[in-house]
Amino acid sequence: MAALFLIGCLALGVLFCKLEYNPSFGARIDFTRYHYPTIEQFRTLDFFVFLREMNTASGPLYYALMGTTPMGPDSVRISTLLLHVMSTGLVWWLGYRRLGATAWPWLLASAFYFSPFQLGPALWGHPETLATLLIFLALWLHTQGFVATASVLSALSVSSRQTAIAILGGLGLWDLQQGRFKNLALKMAVAGVMLVALIHHWHGLTPPKFQDHMAISGRTFLASFAMMGLALFNWNMRPARASWGTLLRYWLILLPICLIVYNGSIHFDRGGFIFSILDKMDAKQWGWCLSSPLILSLTLTLCVPSLREDPMTTLTLLGLSATLAISNVFYIKYVDFYIWPLALSIFAFALDQPAKLVNMTKSLIAWTVVNLTLVSLRY
């Protein structure tokens, strides 16, 4: 049944490719403007010249993988789709391992496959699809006892998408908690060597053409933290889980923090979704932002009970949000790139808590449905 499911996913994806379906806004533009030209650069330039001249902000591994054969744009897209289908199979397996022969592993895998910020990059040849697969493969190998191989594979993800280092930090917390110190050291050593090598050639964290001024943004941090909490815990966001008085106290603490941090930070340069729209409306009314901090503080308040029950996830979310906060460019696809590896690491390593995993599955399904609605509206 799993094999038939994955064959169906591949066939549907090929149809989407032929129809040029673009569920993630901007995915097609990025492929034609950046990713495929970078693959062609790999084919024509000396490797070290290629590293300096890369027409992308991502690492070289994906482009090297796709550039080793003379594939055209359509073949590259279908090859990347195949990577996504493989990741979908691993999502199903990790769900099946914990939740057994129920409907939940199928729903979890379907939510991942149809997530517009996973499927869109896969249909349009983006490097984060390879980085996601490497992390999922590492989680699968780890559950099979191949710990060293898993460490190396997960570390390789940073050479396809440098921001995957934050995901490795989250995996490292699991290593610390469960006493896998050699595993942690190997993972961080391999990732560190690769990042240092890239920084040496680029003289920065990205290729020279994409080294914009770093902009630390509290707005990005708050939005990232709230949206990742919303993605993982929306099914648990019931006021009954905490008293109204407790929630009110949380909100009275979080609201002034959100107001101060949000209004004290630079505006979103690109992205921002509804926050950018609300900020413009508030600027006309009062000259400062009220609506966005109000929404973020309410979201975080409803997340607090779940976050307090799961300090490991809370620490990981803080680290992931801090990584995204080094830029004032904010899109849901950046958040989604972190959510699924974090959720699957919980399926791989957390203690036996089937009720919690079922609720997380429901949350991820809801997250995908909301995102599909957003992209259908071309937010």
N, C-alpha and C positions, 0 to 999 in steps of 0.2 A: 504493500500500500504506500509506503514512504517513497519507493522508487517511482511508482506511478504518479504520485503527487509532484515529485521533482520534475519528472518529464513534462507534466502538465504546466508547471511553472516555466520551464524552458520554452515550451511551445508558445505559451501566452506571451512571454517576453519577446520572442522572435517576431510575433505578430505586432506587438507594440513598437518594436524597432522599425518594422516595415511601414507602419502607420505614422512613424516619427512622433509618437506620443511623448509629451514633455511634462511629466507630472511635477517636476521641481523647477520652479521658475528660474530662468537663467542657465539651466543645465546645458541646453543646446548651444547657447552663445559661448559659454566657457569651453565647450568641446571644439568648436570651429575656430575660436580665437586663440585659445591657449593650449589645450591638451593635445589635439592631433598635430598642430605645428611643432610641438615639443617632441613628439614621437618622431617626426620627420627630421628634426635636428639631430636626434640620437643616431639616426641612420646615416647621416652625412658628415658629422663632425667627429673629430678625435674626442675621446671620452672627457678629458680634462678641459678641453675647449667647450664641450657640451655643458659641463657643469657650470662654467662661467656665463654661458650664453643662454641658459634655459629660459624659455618663454612661459614660465609658470612660477607660482610661489611654493609648489610642492616639491617633495624629494624625487630622486631620480629612478627609484626601483621600478615603479609602474611603467615608466616610459622605456626603460631598458628592456623590461619583459615584453612589452608590445612591439618594441622596435627591432627585436631580433629576427622577426619575420617580415616579409614584404606585404603585410596586410593593409588593405585599404580602410577607409573610415568605417564602412559598414561592418567589415570583419572585426575591426577593433572593438566596435560597440557590442557585437554579439559575444566576443570573447570576454568582455567585461561583464556582460549579462551572465555568462556561465559562472564567473566568480561569485556573483550575487546568488545564483541558484545553489552553489555549493555552500555558501554561508547559510542559506535558508535550511538546507539539510542539517547542518550542524545545530542550528537553533532548534529544529524539531527534535534532534537526538538528545540535546541537553534537557529539553522540556520533558521528553519521554522518560529519560533516566530518573527524573524526580517526581513526575506526576503520573507515570504509568500509562496504561492503555485507556486513556480517557480522551475527551474532545479537546482538552486544554493544550496539549502539545501541538495539535494541528492548528488551533486558533492562534497560538503564539507564533508559529512559523508563518502563518498567513499574514499576521499583523506586521511581521518583519518584512516579508516579501513585498507587500503592497504599500509599506511606508513610503510616501512620495520622496522623502529625503534619503532613502536607501535605494529605491527602485529608479528614481530619476538619475542620480549619478551613475548607476549601473547601465542604464539604457544609453547614456551619453558619455561613456568612457572617462570617468573621473577616477583619480588615484585613491580616494578614500575607500573605494570598493575593495581594493587589494589589501589595504591596511586593516579593514574590518575582518576580511577573511583570515588573515594571518593571526589576528587575536583570537578569533573563534576556533581556529585550528589548534592554537596553543591551549585554549581551555579544554578542548576535547582530548588532546594528547595528555594533558595533565591528569585528567580523570582516568586515563588508561595506564598511568604509571610512568610515562615518558617525560619526566619532569625537566631534565636538562634540555631535551629537544624543544619542549614547550617554551622554556625560557628564551632560547635563541630565536625561535619563530616569533614570539611576541615582541622581542626587541627589534626584529627586522622591520616591524610596522613603522618605526620612526623614519626609515629611509624611503617610505612611500608618502607618509604624511607626518611631518615633524611634530605636530600637536598631539600625536598619539603618545608622546612621552607622559602626558598627564594620565592617560589610561594605564600606563605601566606603573605610575605612582599608586593608583588605586589597587592594582594587582599586587603591588609591593606591600600594601597594608595587610592584605590577606596572608602574604608570606610571613610578615612579622607576627601577626596574630596566631598563626598556626605553626610557627617555629621553623619555617623553611628558609633559613638564613643563607645557605649556599645557593639556593634557587634565586633568592633576591639579589645576591651579589653578582651572580652570572648574568641575570637579566639586565641589571643596571650597568654592568661593565660593558656588555655588548652594545647596548643602546648608547651609552656614553661615548664609546669609541667611534661609532658611526656618526653621532652628532658632532663630535669634535672634528672629525675628518671633513664633514660638510661645511662646518663653520670656518675651517681653515681655508677651504677653496673659495667659499663665498664671502668671507670676511663679514659674516652675519648669519642670521637664522634662516634667511631665504636667499634665493639667487639674486645677484646684484640688481637686476631690473625691477625687483619687487621689494626693495628695502625702503619702505616708507618710514616716516618718523613714528616711533612707538608712542601710542597714546593710551595711558592708563585710564580706564573708564569705570567709575563706580556704577554708572547706569548699566553697563554691560554685565557687571558682576551681579547686580540685583536681579536683572531680567533673566540671566542664565540660571542663577540659583533657584529662582521661583519657578521657572519653566521646567527645569529638571526634576524638582520636587513634585510639580504638578504631573509630569509624565509618569513618575514611578508610583505616586501615592494618591492619584485622583480618586481611586475607588474607595480609599480609606478616609476621604475628606468628609466625614460626617461629624457634625458638632457633638453628637452623643458620645463620641470617643473621649471627649473632655467636657467639663462643665462650662456653661456659658460664662461664668465668672472667670474661670481660668483662661479661656480664649480671649476674653476682654482684656485681661492683664497682659497677655502676650501681645495683643494688638496695640495697646497703649505704649508698649515698649518699642515695638517694631515701626509704628507709624512715624514718630519723629526721626528715627534712624533713617528710614527710607526717604523722608522729606529732605533731610540734610544732605545725605550722600547723593541722592538723585539730582537735586538742584545745584549741588556743588561740583558736579561733573560736567564734562564737555558733552555736547549733543552727539547723537548717533550720526556718524558720517554717512553710512549707508545701512539700509535695513531698518530695524526698529519696529516694523509692523504697526500695530495699532498704537504703540507708544509714541511713535513719531507724529501720528495724526492727532492724538490727544494733546501732545506737547504744543503743537501749533495752535490748537484751539485754546488751550490754557494761556498761551502767550498773548493772545488777543484779549482775553478776559482780565487776567490778573498780572501778567508779566512774569509769572513763575509757574512751575509744574506742580499740579496738585493731583490730577486724575491718575497719572501713571504711578506715582508713589502710593496712592490709595489702593489701587488694584494689586500692586506688588506686595504691600504690607498685608492685605487681606489673604492673598494666596499663601504667603509665608506663614501667617498665623494658623491657617488650616493645615499646613504641613507640619507644624511644630510637634504635635503628638506622635506622628509617625517618625519624625527625625529623632526625637528623644528616645524612642524605643530601639533605634537602629544607629548607634553612634558610628559604626564602621562606614555605613553608607553616607552619613552626614559628613564625615571627614573627607570622603572621596568627592562628594558633591562640592564641598568648599574648595578642594584642590582643582577640580575641573572648572569651576566658575572663575577661580583666580587666573587660570590659564587663558580663558576667553577674555578676561578683563584687560589683557594687554593691548586690546584694540577697541576702537569705538565703532567698528563694523560688526553688525549683528544680524545673523540670519538663523532661522530655525534649523537649517541643515547643519550648522556648526554644533548646535545643541544635540541634535539627533545622532550625530557621529559619536557622541559620548554616552548617550543613554543606553543604547543596546549592548555595548560591551560591559557597561556597569551592571545592567540587569542580568546578563548571561553569566557574569562572574558570581553573582549571588546564587544563580541556579547551580553553578559548578561547585562552590565552596561553602555556602552557608549550611548551618546545621539543619537537620530534618524538620522543616516547618512547612508542610504542604499547604496549610491554609494561607500562610503569608505569600507563598509562591503563586497560588491561584489568584489571590487579590492583585498581585503584581502583574500577572498575565492579563487580568481584566483591565487594569490601568493602562497597560501598553496597547491593548486593543482600542480602548477609548482614545488614547493619544493618537493612534494612527487614523481613526475615523475623523477626529477633529482636524488633523492635518490634511487629510484628503478633502475635507470640506473647504479648508482655507485655500488650498491650491486651485480648487474648482472655481473659487471666487476671484482668483488671481490677486490675493491679498496685496 
